[in-house]
Amino acid sequence: MRYLVTGGAGFVGSHVVLALLDAGHEVAVLDDLSTGHRAAVPPDVPFFLVDLASQEATAGVMAQGPWDGVLHFAALSRVGDSVRRPLHYLRRNYLTTLNLIEACVAHGVKKFVFSSTAALFGGTERTGLISEAASVDPGSPYGESKFMIERVLHWADRIYGMRSACLRYFNAAGADPAGRAGEDHRPETHLIPLTIEAALGMRPTLKLFGLDYPTMDGSCIRDYVHVADIAEAHLRALEQMEQGSICYNIGTGCGYSNLEVIASVERVSGRSVPWEPAPRREGDPVRLVADPARLHADTGWTPRFAGLDMIVETALRWRQAHPQGYAD
Ligand SMILES: NC(=O)c1ccc[n+]([C@@H]2O[C@H](COP(=O)([O-])OP(=O)(O)OC[C@H]3O[C@@H](n4cnc5c(N)ncnc54)[C@H](O)[C@@H]3O)[C@@H](O)[C@H]2O)c1
């Protein structure tokens, strides 16, 4: 199959590109390199340096099809930033994706895979596992922008027959087990890479936002899912959507507190992590843990990297091999 991957130079997208290539597919990447890295994409993969905000340039890439499917990772994705710049996030994520969906419909693309998020559930306190049947209540403009797009995809299927897979990742983490790709956000806002940087002495201290949450140790709880397992879920989704549009929560069903993440990094690296408490961040929910039962029942997907230490180990290994991140 021949797939177009938007945001393929970013963290999750670059790992999915590798998984698609490993499975024998043909892949091209569209990315504006606003947060991604050219070096994260294998040099022989066709690369379109395009901003999806340009309707004309986006349509131009679609015209270079036929594409058997489009996998859409490109987005602004920092929750805290979206609270500070809500209208910018809503406009950017919605309009860039609308440009892409319109171009897909115009060129008869049959499958559209969308990177959605656990942030769809962040506005309500959740105690148990979050299934696809849970009520959507985004706790941030970022989450809202993703939900708006899920609704557009609903109509694109109903009226034009374009099938979609909305994959709501919980916390993506880790790195390619073979060391070909890793996580390099600038600035970094994700807990595992930040904790690793603190352990390796690359930042003086780790700021822990909020220690007064109603959890067992006062810190927030998240479901960390290995990026290679997320990539595998995309391959399964592409098969499963032959039968119709789908929507899955992608997580492991296990939640870890921020303090447990620090303990895991200390255990795996053998170094201590300097950290200091900081006030809560706006838009941060207390607890987000997926119920992955539907994905498992429909596709047989199960996480290979179950357990925080396994995830941390691959992330640490990549960081130690790339202390400056990608060279670009
Ligand atoms: N990382 C996570 O834990 C997580 C969790 C849930 C959902 N997601 C979603 O997964 C997707 C990928 O996340 P990530 O962590 O890999 O982010 P990332 O920032 O590493 O990757 C995004 C990529 O999209 C590109 N991009 C952004 N805007 C663009 C535009 N207008 N035109 C073309 N390219 C553009 C960037 O250059 C980058 O390469 C995002 O949609 C994000 O919302 C991520």
The ligand as an ORCA input file, in Angstrom:
! r2SCAN-3c Opt
* xyz 0 1
  N       2.981     12.521     22.186
  C       1.891     12.156     22.847
  O       1.957     11.688     23.996
  C       0.528     12.292     22.207
  C      -0.600     11.904     22.943
  C      -1.851     12.021     22.353
  C      -1.978     12.488     21.063
  N      -0.873     12.890     20.377
  C      -1.038     13.400     19.014
  O      -0.162     12.679     18.174
  C       0.316     13.506     17.132
  C       1.826     13.451     17.117
  O       2.343     13.884     18.378
  P       3.910     14.042     18.576
  O       4.184     13.963     20.018
  O       4.572     13.125     17.632
  O       4.099     15.547     18.100
  P       5.347     16.192     17.321
  O       5.269     17.662     17.572
  O       6.597     15.480     17.646
  O       4.988     15.886     15.807
  C       4.106     16.688     15.042
  C       4.695     16.806     13.658
  O       3.789     17.540     12.833
  C       4.489     18.562     12.138
  N       3.522     19.656     11.909
  C       2.900     20.400     12.862
  N       2.077     21.294     12.280
  C       2.177     21.097     10.942
  C       1.563     21.713      9.809
  N       0.704     22.730      9.931
  N       1.888     21.263      8.571
  C       2.777     20.232      8.419
  N       3.382     19.619      9.449
  C       3.087     20.045     10.695
  C       5.647     18.942     13.042
  O       6.730     19.541     12.357
  C       6.021     17.576     13.622
  O       6.943     16.896     12.801
  C      -0.247     14.893     17.401
  O      -1.377     15.066     16.587
  C      -0.630     14.847     18.865
  O      -1.707     15.713     19.135
  C       0.374     12.795     20.917
*
